[in-house]
Amino acid sequence: MGDIPSTWLCIRSKEWSTAAEKPLLSINYYVDVTPVTIVSLDPVNNETGFSIHNNLSIHFNKDVFAVSGKNISIKKLSDGSLMETFSATDTSRITIANDYVFINPTDCFEGNM
């Protein structure tokens, strides 16, 4: 698996008296050490002239998934005030397609936020 370090886990039953008699379960797995980063945003940071009714999209460098108990917050660029917060698992507001996340805000954006 390339640069991703791989490792294994060995588990033996203790029902048998010798190691040779004990059944062996081997599990191979890898640890993904590549951090998730944003490849692109739509609209891009500080962009002007986009429709205030647009959804937001984020393209990541690898597949992502929603985590229960985590939130997404949208803030105004002009003063940092909170526009809205919602659950990352709210499927009426969030669509995840592999390495893309699409966010459907409740309210339209204001001009010159």
C-alpha positions in Angstrom: 0.0 0.0 0.0 2.7 2.5 -0.9 4.0 4.8 1.8 1.3 3.8 4.2 2.8 1.7 7.0 1.2 -1.7 7.4 1.3 -3.9 10.4 -0.4 -7.1 11.7 -2.0 -8.4 14.8 -1.6 -12.0 16.0 -4.2 -13.6 18.3 -3.9 -17.2 19.7 -6.4 -19.2 21.6 -5.3 -20.4 25.0 -7.4 -23.6 24.9 -4.4 -25.7 23.8 -1.3 -26.4 25.8 1.3 -25.8 23.1 1.7 -22.9 20.7 1.7 -25.2 17.7 -1.7 -26.6 18.7 -3.3 -23.1 19.3 -5.4 -21.7 16.4 -4.0 -18.5 15.0 -5.9 -15.5 13.8 -3.9 -13.0 11.9 -5.3 -9.6 11.0 -3.5 -7.4 8.5 -4.3 -3.7 8.5 -2.8 -0.3 7.7 -2.7 3.0 9.3 -3.5 5.9 7.0 -1.1 8.7 8.1 -2.1 11.1 5.3 -4.0 14.1 6.8 -7.2 15.2 5.2 -6.7 18.6 3.5 -8.9 20.8 1.4 -8.2 20.8 -2.3 -10.7 23.5 -3.3 -13.7 25.5 -2.2 -16.7 26.8 -4.1 -17.0 29.6 -3.7 -13.4 30.2 -3.0 -12.3 32.1 0.2 -13.2 35.9 0.0 -14.9 35.4 -3.4 -17.3 38.1 -4.4 -19.9 38.1 -7.2 -21.3 34.6 -6.5 -25.0 33.9 -6.1 -26.2 34.4 -2.6 -28.4 31.4 -3.1 -25.6 29.0 -3.9 -24.8 25.8 -2.0 -21.2 25.5 -0.7 -18.8 22.7 -1.8 -15.6 21.5 -0.4 -13.2 19.1 -2.3 -10.9 17.1 -0.1 -7.7 15.2 -1.0 -9.4 11.9 0.0 -12.8 10.4 0.9 -14.5 11.9 4.0 -17.5 10.9 6.1 -19.7 12.7 8.6 -19.1 12.1 12.3 -22.0 12.0 14.7 -21.8 14.7 17.4 -19.8 17.1 15.2 -21.2 20.4 13.8 -20.7 22.6 10.9 -20.8 26.4 11.5 -21.1 29.1 9.0 -19.8 32.6 10.0 -19.8 36.0 8.3 -16.5 37.1 6.9 -17.3 40.7 7.8 -17.4 40.4 11.6 -17.0 36.6 12.3 -20.5 36.4 13.7 -22.3 33.1 13.5 -24.9 32.7 10.8 -25.9 29.1 11.6 -24.7 25.8 13.0 -26.0 22.3 12.2 -25.1 18.7 12.6 -22.5 17.2 10.3 -24.8 14.2 9.9 -27.9 16.3 8.8 -28.5 14.6 5.4 -31.1 17.3 4.5 -28.3 19.9 4.7 -25.1 17.9 3.9 -24.3 15.6 1.0 -21.1 13.7 1.0 -19.9 12.1 -2.3 -16.5 10.4 -1.7 -14.1 13.4 -1.5 -16.7 16.1 -1.9 -19.0 17.7 0.7 -21.9 19.8 -0.4 -23.5 22.1 2.2 -27.0 23.6 1.8 -27.3 26.6 4.2 -30.8 27.4 5.6 -30.5 31.1 4.8 -29.3 32.9 1.8 -26.1 34.8 2.1 -26.1 38.5 2.4 -24.3 40.7 0.0 -20.9 42.0 1.2 -20.8 39.8 4.3 
